[in-house]
Amino acid sequence: MRSFGPLALSLLGAAAVASAADAESDVRSLKKDTFDDFIKEHDLVLAEFFAPWCGHCQALAPEYEAAASELKEKNIPLAKVDCTEEADLCKEHGVEGYPTLKVFRGLDSVKPYPGARKSAAIVSYMVKQSLPAVSTVTKENLEEFKTMDKVVIIGYIAPDDKTSNETFTAFADSKRDDYLFAATNDAALAKAEGVKQPSIVLYKDFDEKKDVFDGKFDQETMLSWVKTASTPLVGEIGPETYAGYMSAGIPLAFIFAETPEERQKLAADFKPIAEKHRGAINIVTIDAKAFGAYAGNLNLDPQKFPCFAIHDTVKNAKFPYDQSKEVNAKDIGQFVQEVLDGKVEPSIKSEPIPETQEGSVTVVVAHSYRELVIDNDKDVLLEFYAPWCGHCKALAPKYEELGRLYAENPDLASKVTVAKIDATANDVPDEIQGFPTIKLFPAGAKDSPVDYAGSRTVEDLANFIKENGKHKVDALSAATAKPEQGGDVTSTPSISSETTAETAAPTTDGSEHDEL
């Protein structure tokens, strides 16, 4: 007879190890009967809703633990909830994907954590949340406050300067999630720092360490200055910094290199270029071994390094530097200038224009994008897809069925086009965050496409076109009147989702998208 004794002992041992790990953890595990009381007991809590099988949760775990240990000293607790055990609690808090992180200020004030899933980012964000929008600094605590984060912004404003104080406070309140703010009305302290009142000083742990604002005290001007001053002359881009660079609103130049030593040297070489064009372009190095495939997105050969490219993130225009040439600051400095002066044509990656259109869905490529999507008087529903995307493959037969509703009726076909474009093989005007992405370009309003976020059924997609298109085409009614032309529209089952919280896009918003 087989003995189960060793197995039982091993399970007991594993349970003991897990129990010991939980006991030593600085992350508090919460359940339905402890969650509310714990939140009420603390002014500020960061809670992670997770599933043990989730790969993203597993990757976050050590970072979350490290952040919890550091924040414990500041009396900012981090908690976690296992949604496989506490399904009702997670549902109560609107959890649709894993991991979901939320910031609690009591049970009535909850917002999603928007930062990177790294310990330093978590600590930085939660420290900002624990302080007032504007802290008060004095001669005694100024030096300590300067080093509390990578970027610290301090206003030196006279107490009777009501307008400047109110403007600075409002600006700090609007950007408190991003930066650490403080202020002082001590004129002697301002003099010691070499500034006059009113002034704003941005302290940072990189480049020249300190920048002084001498512009007009209005929020738009201040924000533009802060964005520029808080960005390294030549930083390194990665998962934690990508979103910030992409949202900066100015072109981004990439230096791809495979070794840290090479990236460090190139960063030093390119600093004069970055200084010359500061505020007009950001320059970053990128680890070509870890993220070399991204070079393909910039129309570079993703196998040949080092290399260089500029991406106009607003227009989504790409300017790859000739890879047959050496990557050196002197020559590329001239290339950067010419791109900024509009003297270089952007590179456009495109598949060949199809000689004939087969099927009910129109195939769009980069070279036919303007003709088929923009420069016409039709409502155009466009799917941005990737050939490897499982959700795109699942959508395909229903999307073809949708196309037939319009393509097989000449009157409808003159008003509506159902189209698709391979966004991995063709440059498109807007950055696509996940696949499939579906947009409607209404006739007469092509510059304001409408994003589709509903169920991927023939019925819902057709109703979306009807409700948001200029021509208000009711394809379903037309198909019911002429069933031989429209196919079966009474049976419109939802597209089954392959999404799990682990494979969904990093936003964990529950949407059915394959991650880029």
N, C-alpha and C positions, 0 to 999 in steps of 0.2 A: 504493500500500500504506500502511495506517495505521501511524503511528509510535507506539510505546509509550514512547519515551524520556522525554517530559515527565512521564508518569504515574509511571514508575519513579523519576525524580528527586524527584518530590513525595513519594512514599512513603518514599524514603530520607531526605528532609528531615524528614518527620513522625517517623520513627523516631529521628532524631538529636535532635529536640526532646524526644521522650518520654524518651530516654536521659538527656539533660541534666537533665530535670525530676526523674527518679529519683535522679540523682547528687546533686542539690541538696536532696532531701527529707530531713527528719529522721525520717521513718517508714521503718523497715527492711523491705524486701520479703523474705519468706521462702519457701522451697520445701521439698519433702520432704527433700532431703538437707542442709538447713541449719537446719531448724526445731528439732529436738531439741537440737542443740549450742548454739544461741542461747539457748534457754530455760534450759539448764543453766548457762550463763555468767553469768546475771543473777539476782539475788535476787527481782526483781519485774518482770513484763512484762505489758503490755496488748496483746492481739492481736486484730486485726479480720479476720474471714473475710468476704470480699465477692465480688461479681460486677460486672464493669465496666458491665453494662447496667442494673443496679439503681438506680432513681431515689433511693431512700433512701441508698444507698451514695454516690452522687454528691453528695447534699446534705451528707452527713457529712464528705466528703473535706477541705474547707478547715478545718472545725472540728477534725478529727483532726490535720491538719498543724500547725495553730496550737498545739494542746495538746502535740504532740510537741516542737515547738521550745522551749516553755516548760519542759517536763519534762526536756528534755535537760540543762539546767543542774543539775537535781537528780539526774541519773544514773538516771532512770526511763525506760527505752526503750519506745517504741510500735512495734508491728510490724503487718504486714498480709500476708494470704495470698489470692491470686486463686484462688477455687474453680473457675473455669472451666479453669484450668491445673493445679490441684493437687486434683483431685476426691478422690483416695484419702486425702490428708492431712485434708481437710475432713470426710470421712466418718468417719475415725478419731477426730475430735474432736466427733462428734455434731452437726455443723452441718446444720440443716434449713431455714434461712431466712437472708436477707441484709438488712442486715449482722448478723452475730453477733459480739459482743465478749466476750472472756473474759480473766480475770485469772489469770495463772500465777505461782505460787511454786514453781518447779520443775515437773517433769512429773507429779508425784503430787498436787499441790494446785492444783486448778483450780476456779474458780467464775465464773458469769456476771457481767458488768458490769451493775449495775442502774440506773445513773444516766441523766441526760439526755444527748442526743447533741450537746452544745455544749462548746466548748473549756473554758470556765470550770468546768463541771460535771465534765468529765473530769479536769482538773488537780486540782480540789479532792478528788475521790474518790481519785485515785492518790496524792496527798500523804498523805492519811489512811492509806492502805494501807501506805505506806513507813515510817511511824512506829510506835512501840510503841502499844499501846492507850492507855497513859497515859505521856506524855513528862514529863520532869523540867524544871521551870523554876527559874531562879535570878534574882537581882537583875540579872545581866548580860544574860540573854536574854528576860526577861519581856515587855518592850515589843515586841520583835520577834515573839514567839510570839502575842501578842494579835492581830496583824494578818495571821496566816498564812492565815486563812479568814474568810468572812463571819460565821461563828459559831464562837467558841472557848470551851471550858468548862474552867475551872481550879478544882481543889480545894485549899483551904487547910486542911490537916489536920495536927495534931500527930503526931509520929512514934510516940508511945506510944498513940495512939488506934487500936488494931487494928481494932475493929469498923467505924468510919467509913472507914478506909482500904480494908478489904476490900470494903465495900459500894460505895464509889465505883469501885474497880477493876473489880468485876464489872459494874457499870452501864456503865462506859466500854467494856469489852470487848464487851458486847451491842449497843452503839450506835456502834461505831467506824466503821461504813460511813456514818453520817449526820453525825457531829460530830467535831470535833478536840478531844481531851482532854489535859490536863496536870495536874500536881499539884506542890505544894511543902509542905515541913514547916517552913519558915522563918517563925517567929512575927513577926519584924520586917517581913518582906515582907507578911504578912497585915495588920499594923497600918498599913503604908504605903498599902495598898489600902482601908483603912477597914473591915475586916471582922475578926471574931473567929474563932478556930479552934473547931470545924470549920465551914467555910463553903464554899459553891460559888458562883462568880461566872461569869456568862455574858457574854462580851464580844461585841459585834456592831457592824457598820458602818452601822447605821440606827437610827432612833428615838432612844431615850435612851442608846444606846451600851453600857449596862451594867445587868445585873440581878443581884441577890443572892438566893440561896436561903436561906430561914430555916425550912424545913419539916423534917419527919422524914426521917432518912436511911434511906429504903427505896426500892427501885427503882421501884415504881409511882408513888409521890409525886414522886420526882425526874423521872421521864419526863413526867408530866403538866405539871410546872413548865417543863421544858425545851421541850416542844412549844409552850407558850404564850409563853414569853419569847423564843423564837427566831423567832416569826412576826411580821412587820411589822404595826403597828397597822392600816394600810391599804396592803396590798401590791398588786402588779399580777399578775394570773393569766395564764399562758400555757402552752405545751407543757411547759416545764421545771418549772413549779411546780404544775401541775394535780393530779398524783397526790398530792403532799404535802398539799394543801388538802383533797382529797376523802377522804383517810384520817385526817384530824385528829380525827374523831369528834364534831365540833360543827357546827352550821349554818354555811353559807357564804353571805354576802350579796354580790351582784354589782352594781357600778355600771357600766353600759354607757355609754361616751362615745366620740366619733369622733376627737377630736384629743388630742395629748399635753397641750396647755395646759388643755383642759377636764378631762382626767383628773387632772392635777396639782392644779387648783383644788378639784375635788370631793374628792380625797383629803385635802387640808388641811381642808376643811369637815367631813368625816366623822370626823376623828381623835378629837374629844371623845367621839363615840358609841362608837367602837372602844375607847377607853380605859375608858369606863364599863362596857362589857360584855366586857371582855377575859377570855378563858377560856370565855365562854359562846357567842360567835359570832365568826367571822372575817369581815372586810370587805375586799373586793378591788375594784380597778378592772379593766376589761377593754376591750381595743381593739375598738370596735364595727365599725370598718371591716374588720378582719382576721377577727374572730370573732363578728360580729353575728348570724350564723345560729344561734348557740348560745342566743340569747334565745328562740327558738322552743321549745327544750327546757324552758324555764322558764315556758312558757305566756304569753310576752310577744309583742307584735307585733315581728318582727325587722326592721322597716323604720322604726321610730319611736324615735329616740334624742334625748337621753339617757333611760335608764330604769333601773329598780331591781327586784330580786327577791331573795328569800331561798330557799335550797335546804337543807332538812334532809336531809343526806347519809346519815344513818343510816336514817331512815324513808322516804327518797326522796319527801318531801312538798315541794310547791312553793308559794311565796307571792309572786306577782307584785304589784308596787305599781301602783295605778291609773295607766295611762299618759295619762289625760286631765289628770292633776295634774302640777304642776311638781316636778322632782327637787330638793329642798332638804333640808338636814340637819335643820332644825327639825321639819318634818312627818314626815319618814322616821324620825327618832329616836323619835317616838311609835309609829310603825308597827312598828319593830324591837322595842320594849318589849312591845307587844301580842302580837306573834308569839311572843316568848320566854315570855310569860305564858300562852300557850295560848288567847288570846282571838280568834284569827283562824283561820277554817276554811281548810284547804289547797285550792288550786285543783286540779281534776281534769280533765285533758283526756281526752275519750272520744268515740269514734265512736258513732252511734246503736246501740242494742241491736237486732240483726236480728229482724225480725218472725217469720221462719221460718229454720230451719237447713237449708241446702242442701249436699248432698255428705256424705261420710263423716267429714270433719274438722269438729269443732265450732268455730265462730268465737266468740272471746272478745273483749270490749271492756272498757274500764276499769270501766264501770258494771255489768258482769255478772261481773267477775273473781272477786269473793268467792263468788258463788252457784255458778259453774261450776267453779271451781278449788279453793276453800278449804272452803266450807261444805257438804260432801257426803261420802259414805262410799265414794267411788270412787277408784281409782288414776287420776291425770290426767297424761298426757304432754302437755306444752305447749311448742310452738315459738314463740319470740320472733323475728319476722322483720321485714324491711324490704322494701317493694315494689320498690325499685331493686336489691336484693341479688341478684347472679348466682347465688350458691350456694343461696339460698333458692328461686329459680326452678328450679334443677336438682333440688332436693330435692322439689319440689311433687308430681310424679306418684307418686313412691314413698311419700310421706307419705299421699297419698290412698289408695294401695293398702294401706298399713298400717292406716289408719282403717277400711277395709272389713272387715278381719279381725275387728274387734270390732263395728262398727255393724250388720253384717248377721247377727250371731248374738245374739239377744235375751239369752241367758244371759251372754255376755261383755260385751255393752253395758251390763248392769246393774252391772258391776264395774269397767269401764275406759272412760275417755274419751280419745280422741286429739284434741287441740285446737291452735289456733294463735291468735296475737294480733299485730297490727301494732304493734310497739313504737315506731314513729315517730308514730303517730296516737293512741296511748293511753298514759296514765301507768300504769306498772307499779311494784310495790313495791320491786323491786331494780334497781340500775343495771346495764344490759346493755352489755357491752364490745364485742361483735361479733355479726354475724349470719351464719347462724342460731345462736341459742343454744337448746338443748333441755334441759328439766328435767322430772323426774318428781316429782310431788307424791303420795306414797303415802298411802293412806287411814289416818287416825289419826296421821299424822306430817306434816301439811301445813306445819308451820313448819320442817321440815328437808328441803327438796327435794334431789333427787340430780341432779347435773349429768351430762349425757351427753357422752362424749368418744370414742365408738367410730366405726366406719365407718357411713355413712349408707345402710344397706341395710334392707330390710323385715325380714329375718331377724334382724339384729343388734339393731334397735330393739325387735322383739317379745321377743327374749330378755332385753333390758335391762328391759322392763316386768315380765316373768316373775320375774326374779331380784331386783328391787328393790321391786316392788309388794307391798302387804300381801296381796292376794288370790292372788298367785302364778299368775296366769292364763297358761296355755300356749296361746296363740292359734294357733301353728303346728301343733300336734298336732290341735287342733280343726278347722283348715282342711284338714288332710290327711284327717281322717275325713269331712269334708263339703266336698269340693272345690268344689261349686257355690256355697258361701257364701263361701269364702275367697279365691277367685282363685288364681292361680299363685304358689305360695310356694316352688317348687323352683328358680326362676330369680330370684336376688336379686343382680344385679350391683351393684357399688359405684357410688355417685354419682361421676361424673367431676368432677375438681376444676379450677376455673379459676384456682386460686391459683398465683401466682408469689410469690417471696420479696418482690417489690416491692409487690404489692397486698395481701399478708397483713397481719393486724393487727400493730401496732408491736412486739409481744412477740417476733416472729420465732420463734415456737415450732413452726412448721410446721403449725399447725392451719388448717383450711379455714374461715376467717371473713373476711367483708368488713369492712373497717375502718369505724368510726363516723365 
